[in-house]
Amino acid sequence: MSGLRNIPPMDELLEAEAVQQQLQRFNRGFVIANLKQAVADIRQELRVSGQESSREDLGLRIVTRLDRLLWQTSRGTLQKVINATGVVLHTNLGRAPLCKRALAYLQDMGRDYNNLEYDLESGERGSRYHHVEELLIKLTGAEAGLVVNNNAAAVLLGLNTLAQGCEVIVSRGQLIEIGGAFRIPEVMKQSGAKLVEVGTTNRTYISDYANAINENTALLFAAHTSNYKVIGFSAEAQLDELVDLGKARQIPVMQDLGSGILADLSEWGLKEEPTVQESVRSGADIITFSGDKLLGGPQAGIMVGRGSYVERMKKNQLTRALRVDKMSIAALEGTLLEYLCGDPLENIPVLKMLTTTSVDLAARAEALKQALQGQLQNGEVVAIHTASTDDRVGGGAYPTYQLPGFAVQLVFSENRLESVVRRLRAMEPALVTRIKDNSMHISVRTLNPGDETLLIELLAAACGPKDAED
Ligand SMILES: *Cc1c(COP(=O)(O)O)cnc(C)c1O
């Protein structure tokens, strides 16, 4: 037990050069709490091992443990992840990475005071909803716009404002559930509107809506079935048919567009999603969509449409509870400005990833393969190839569309794949890959600039000599 007696006392440990350095970075209470934990850890290890150690050795071990504890306890739980899955809008990985213009704007507005709710011209109170609205009008052609917390909130607000206590007609083919517990029938219930289902799962006609209209009908609702597709013997009423019916019977039409794409990507094969502009042109009265899906911005629920309806939304008490903060407004405004005056296909990461050509992806995969070949020659990786992959848009958009992509495929020796995958998740940044055919696929489409260099270091470390723990 003499090892325990050699543990240096607290005041001596606190004087150590390495600990003094940590005291420059962290407050004293935090360092001392972690130092106590480090001493307790080492004490326990000595008890278990019964090992003899000098005072000097123990001091070093404690300081090393302290460094690790401080590193672990001083960082947040959000961490950078390198997305090598080929799923562009991965909800679990934070959906859309932001463009530079949005990030710069966000940083400026976060650091300083701003005119969030202050009218600089009159010197009086202004409205936070004023900020993004002009841009939304310019970009979509709608009369008015409003931004709330997310698209689920936008749908809730729309239903509550336009149809509380009244009936809303929805096709049975559009009673959607989106991942993360968003179900149209449930949202409808929460909004206080009464759901009236028409048609069947696979076929609904405009006459089904027309027949269901009565004096309690307040809204015709269309949901873009963004995360699945009914194929075969199927039919849905078109948005313009709904608009015509709504006009004839003086009932507003609301469309939950889901992803809400502003750029025309038909040239790149992505032509099934209607753009927001197309929906506006169809004449829908209110259109809702997410800020962080195909738009490529921050989490937000965007509503565009008729001025009189948007005005009613703004006055609804619920809007206060669903309101967006200055950070979201700044990030969204920055993103929309990129659409207005920048080069969205080049600078908005999501759009860049979706429009990168196969030739470019193949070249990136080849370059990455060659770089990895130079680094991973210690036996765990038995083969490195490039392979074609089916990348995905994700975020519930284009459910059946496979984006032809390219990946580096790593084949590992006997049973090593799983432990390497686990180690990569534990690293900083973490690397998330796709497992297919008992091998690791690193899709290059979803790598951000700079990720390749990091990824090579991570893989070299993760595929290093076997640890004791494996
Ligand atoms: C994604 C989606 C939603 C939910 O949007 P959030 O911004 O995640 O709240 C609602 N409706 C549709 C059709 C969607 O695709």
The ligand as a Tripos MOL2 file, in Angstrom:
@<TRIPOS>MOLECULE
LIG
   15    15     1     0     0
SMALL
NO_CHARGES

@<TRIPOS>ATOM
      1 C1        -40.1430   17.6640  -42.9610 C.3       1 LIG1
      2 C2        -41.5950   17.8750  -43.1230 C.ar      1 LIG1
      3 C3        -42.3440   18.4540  -42.0780 C.ar      1 LIG1
      4 C4        -41.7320   18.8720  -40.7800 C.3       1 LIG1
      5 O1        -40.8700   19.9460  -40.9640 O.3       1 LIG1
      6 P1        -39.8630   20.4090  -39.7760 P.3       1 LIG1
      7 O2        -39.2070   21.6330  -40.3200 O.co2     1 LIG1
      8 O3        -38.9400   19.2710  -39.5490 O.co2     1 LIG1
      9 O4        -40.7110   20.6920  -38.5940 O.co2     1 LIG1
     10 C5        -43.7030   18.6160  -42.2880 C.ar      1 LIG1
     11 N1        -44.2830   18.2390  -43.4450 N.ar      1 LIG1
     12 C6        -43.5900   17.6860  -44.4750 C.ar      1 LIG1
     13 C7        -44.3070   17.2880  -45.7300 C.3       1 LIG1
     14 C8        -42.2180   17.4800  -44.3380 C.ar      1 LIG1
     15 O5        -41.5150   16.9230  -45.3450 O.3       1 LIG1
@<TRIPOS>BOND
     1     1     2 1
     2     2     3 ar
     3     2    14 ar
     4     3     4 1
     5     3    10 ar
     6     4     5 1
     7     5     6 1
     8     6     7 2
     9     6     8 1
    10     6     9 1
    11    10    11 ar
    12    11    12 ar
    13    12    13 1
    14    12    14 ar
    15    14    15 1
@<TRIPOS>SUBSTRUCTURE
     1 LIG1         1 GROUP 0 **** ****
